[in-house]
């Protein structure tokens, strides 16, 4: 099946589906792919739309140019837009609820997404951009990539789940260090800390990401979705809760045609072809 382009409603976010892999590209290279009032809503909607795509088995999120995502666009912070100068200023509680909703429909939606997700980092991932990468299931970094919490540099405490997501990967003390200092964590250190799953030469990032994504996308969709659900639950649930969920999901897998196909392929010593049924 030929590649198809999905209209996201803005040139700041590109989306293409090819060989069961959806590639979402943050496309503001002149701003190091910083989030914007056009890019971010389009990303939220694209993630929601891809949930229902039966022709998508894996999602890749990457950035155009030499950065992944610089987080919020600092150049627009602290300056009122001309179109909103006459609007009433939101209350503190209103602003909190608004940010909570934005977080839940971006990083929480991404973390809980039914499809396996890969962040491919050609360069910097900072602040909320780091959080988007951390909310993905896997991360492949180019050799020149790095992450930084960045929040202290603009007097912020953090948002979009970074404190939780980073702590799960590196532990409490290291997460505090990275938030308190906002230092750059280069690719090789990210690999040692478990933030990156792989580091590859810059010119091999796209090919290696495509190879891994296509391999994952060729797997049994129901089983992969349940694997992700089981592991996500393991982060917060106790063993008994996880055992219960694992039993439920495995029995459901046993009832799928993909399971029957996998067994038949194993016995015939051939590669299974999964249909998602």
Phi, psi and omega in degrees: 000129181293158178295147179232142179263135179258130179283116180265354181089356180205145176286351180283349177222123180251147179215131180222142176246125181212127178053046176070010178246124174265123178251117177258125181244119173288120195238060170232061187301330180291342177246020183055035177059034176298150180292153182212175179289352176254313183296311188294312176299324179294323177294315177304312183292322180297318177299319179295315181296323183289340176305322187267359183278110180285347179270006180244123179249349179202147180240131174249132173244128181216179180237147177285148177077221189251018177225156172274295177195127182276006181083214179292149180280098186298331182296339180261359182280140175080003178238126181286141176284143183300327182286346184245010185295330183268359181277148179294143179288134180294149175290164178302314181296323178295320179294322178296313180297322179297315180293321178301317179295318180297319179295316183293331181267004175239281185289323177293318177299319180292316180298321182266007185302143182290339180264144170300142184232144179231130171264124177252112188257107176281347182192220190295141168232112187234146176055233180298333175295320173300318182297321177299317178296318182291333180285345175286162182286321182227155178225128174245125182249138168291158183302331181269003181284155172205162174239152173211139178294321170069342190300319183299333183292340178239017175073027177253157180265342180124152179205187177053031171081008185301321182296321179284312185297316181291321180298323178299328184272322190242352182093167188295309186296316181291322178298318178297317178302313184290329175284317183293326185261334185056026181289158177283131175254107184288167191305313183294323176291321176302321178294316180296324182280350182087009177286316175260142173277327180213153169232131182229160174304149184309317185281359179251359186300311184296315182293317181292321178296316179299317180300312181293316182297319179292325177296315179294317183296336180280356181279178180285114188303314182297314181296319179295319178297319179291323176303313181298316180298317179300314183290320176299319179293328181297336181293325185243342184268162175273175185298318182297318178298317181292322176299318180297317179293318179299317180297315180300313185289325180292319178297322177294322176298321182298339182268001183269155174293331178298322177296314180298320178296319180296318179295315180298319179293321178299314181292327181272359180056049177228170179278128181290152174244111185269143183247348184086011180247000000 
